[in-house]
Amino acid sequence: MLSKHFKRAVGVALFGLIPVSLSLVTAGTANAHGYTQSPASRSYNCKLGVAQNCGPIQWEPQSVEGPKGFPSAGPANGSLCSAGNASFKQLDDPRGGTWPAPTLASGSNYQFTWTFTAPHRTTKFHYYITKNGYNPSQPLTRDSLELTPFKTVDYGGQQPPTTYSHSAQLPSGKSGRHLIYAVWDVHDTANAFYSCADVNFG
């Protein structure tokens, strides 16, 4: 039979593993996470089931995280929509230009809305639009985008609420399919969150 001392030692060892196991299960869920709800990002459309065959992003649309510093740094061309995360490569697939796209009015004021599952101190939000002549059937690259943001919202290192909205004037002179690239720069990490939102200027 096992001695009392041996049983106690085994019990202590197993109990000590519990916090480690819990930390492994919850790793990656305590950091800042978020996505654009309006206009609906590709990841949000996957969550809603409006877009199909999305892979794991459908369960975690808030997790499109990559190095900040866009446009001079950040995700590589061709993987901008996934933020360079191979697990979310379905977001980089242009699907022949068939991603769901709401119709917006070029030059109008628009209400942008972010959803944060874990708000975090924020440096800024900045938004980019594709150039005229953009080909929606090709993966997104910096050459596809106007690299001067059409809107920047400085947030001064403060923490936003779980839902945050602000207005911005959409670029004028746009028609047909385009893509809005939204970037949320986290203040106290080296990362940012990226959202690709397909739109149609009617």
C-alpha positions in Angstrom: 0.0 0.0 0.0 1.1 3.6 -0.6 2.2 5.5 2.4 0.4 8.5 3.7 3.4 10.7 2.9 3.5 9.5 -0.7 -0.2 10.1 -1.2 0.1 13.6 0.3 3.0 14.4 -2.0 1.1 13.3 -5.1 -1.9 15.3 -4.0 0.1 18.4 -3.5 1.9 17.9 -6.9 -1.5 17.5 -8.7 -3.0 20.5 -7.0 0.0 22.5 -8.0 -0.7 21.7 -11.7 -4.2 23.2 -11.6 -3.2 26.8 -11.8 -0.8 26.0 -14.6 -3.5 24.1 -16.5 -6.0 27.0 -16.0 -3.4 29.5 -17.2 -2.9 27.5 -20.4 -6.6 27.3 -21.0 -7.1 31.0 -20.5 -4.0 32.2 -22.2 -4.7 34.8 -24.9 -8.2 35.6 -23.6 -7.2 38.3 -21.1 -5.6 40.6 -23.5 -7.3 43.4 -25.4 -9.4 42.3 -28.3 -11.8 44.0 -30.7 -13.3 44.4 -34.2 -15.3 46.8 -36.2 -19.0 46.1 -36.1 -19.9 49.0 -38.3 -19.0 48.7 -41.1 -19.0 45.0 -40.5 -15.5 43.6 -40.7 -14.9 40.3 -42.5 -14.3 38.7 -39.1 -17.7 40.0 -37.8 -19.5 38.7 -40.9 -17.9 35.3 -40.2 -19.2 35.5 -36.6 -22.7 36.3 -37.9 -22.6 33.5 -40.4 -23.2 36.0 -43.2 -19.9 34.8 -44.6 -19.2 31.0 -44.6 -16.2 28.7 -44.6 -14.2 31.2 -42.4 -12.2 28.8 -40.2 -11.6 29.6 -36.5 -12.1 33.4 -36.9 -15.8 32.8 -36.8 -15.5 32.0 -33.0 -13.1 34.8 -32.2 -13.6 37.8 -34.5 -11.9 40.0 -31.9 -8.5 38.3 -32.3 -7.1 39.8 -35.5 -4.0 41.1 -33.8 -0.5 41.9 -35.2 2.4 44.2 -34.8 1.5 47.9 -34.8 3.2 50.6 -36.9 1.0 50.5 -40.0 1.6 51.5 -42.7 5.4 51.6 -42.4 5.4 48.4 -40.3 2.7 45.9 -39.2 1.4 42.9 -41.2 3.0 41.9 -44.5 1.3 42.6 -47.8 -1.1 39.9 -48.8 -1.8 39.1 -45.1 -3.1 42.5 -44.0 -6.7 41.3 -43.3 -5.5 38.4 -41.1 -2.8 40.6 -39.4 -0.3 38.0 -40.5 -1.9 35.3 -38.5 -1.9 32.0 -40.4 -4.8 30.7 -38.4 -7.0 33.4 -39.9 -5.8 33.2 -43.5 -9.4 32.9 -44.8 -9.7 36.7 -44.2 -7.0 37.3 -46.8 -8.8 35.4 -49.5 -10.6 38.0 -51.6 -13.2 35.4 -52.6 -13.3 36.9 -56.1 -14.7 40.2 -54.7 -17.8 38.5 -53.1 -17.4 39.4 -49.4 -20.6 41.0 -48.0 -20.4 44.7 -48.6 -22.9 47.4 -47.4 -23.7 50.3 -49.7 -22.3 53.6 -48.4 -22.4 57.1 -49.9 -19.0 58.5 -50.9 -18.2 61.7 -49.0 -20.9 61.3 -46.4 -20.6 61.2 -42.6 -20.5 57.7 -41.3 -20.7 56.2 -37.7 -17.9 53.8 -37.1 -18.4 51.3 -34.2 -15.9 49.1 -32.5 -16.8 46.2 -30.2 -14.2 45.3 -27.6 -14.4 42.0 -25.8 -11.5 43.2 -23.6 -11.0 47.0 -23.8 -7.4 48.2 -23.4 -5.7 51.5 -23.2 -5.7 53.0 -26.7 -3.3 55.3 -28.6 -5.4 55.8 -31.6 -7.8 54.5 -34.3 -6.9 55.1 -38.0 -8.7 54.3 -41.2 -7.5 53.8 -44.8 -9.4 53.3 -48.0 -8.5 51.5 -51.2 -7.4 53.5 -54.2 -9.6 54.1 -57.2 -9.1 51.2 -59.6 -8.8 48.8 -56.6 -9.3 45.2 -57.7 -11.4 43.4 -55.1 -10.5 40.0 -56.5 -6.9 40.4 -55.4 -5.4 40.1 -51.8 -5.0 43.4 -50.1 -1.6 45.1 -50.2 -0.3 48.5 -49.3 -0.2 49.4 -53.0 -4.0 48.9 -53.0 -4.5 51.5 -50.3 -4.3 55.2 -50.0 -1.7 55.2 -47.2 -2.7 58.6 -45.7 -5.5 57.8 -43.3 -8.8 59.5 -44.1 -9.6 59.6 -40.4 -7.4 59.4 -37.2 -8.9 59.4 -33.8 -6.3 60.1 -31.0 -7.4 58.4 -27.8 -4.6 59.6 -25.5 -3.9 56.3 -23.8 -7.3 56.1 -22.3 -9.4 52.9 -22.1 -12.5 52.9 -24.4 -15.9 51.4 -23.3 -16.8 47.9 -24.6 -18.7 49.6 -27.5 -17.2 52.7 -28.9 -18.5 54.8 -31.8 -17.3 58.0 -33.6 -18.2 59.7 -36.8 -15.9 60.2 -39.8 -16.4 61.7 -43.3 -15.9 59.0 -45.9 -13.6 59.8 -48.8 -15.2 61.5 -51.7 -14.9 60.5 -55.4 -15.3 56.8 -54.7 -17.6 54.4 -56.6 -18.1 50.6 -56.7 -16.4 48.1 -54.4 -13.7 49.3 -52.0 -12.2 48.2 -48.7 -11.8 50.1 -45.5 -8.8 49.1 -43.4 -9.3 50.0 -39.8 -6.5 49.9 -37.3 -6.7 50.1 -33.5 -3.3 50.8 -31.9 -3.1 49.5 -28.3 -1.3 51.9 -26.1 0.7 49.6 -23.7 1.6 46.7 -26.0 3.6 46.4 -29.2 0.4 45.3 -31.1 -2.6 46.6 -32.9 -5.9 45.1 -34.1 -6.8 45.2 -37.8 -10.2 45.0 -39.5 -11.0 44.7 -43.2 -14.4 45.9 -44.1 -15.7 45.5 -47.6 -18.0 48.3 -48.8 -19.8 49.4 -51.9 -20.0 53.0 -52.8 -23.3 53.5 -54.7 
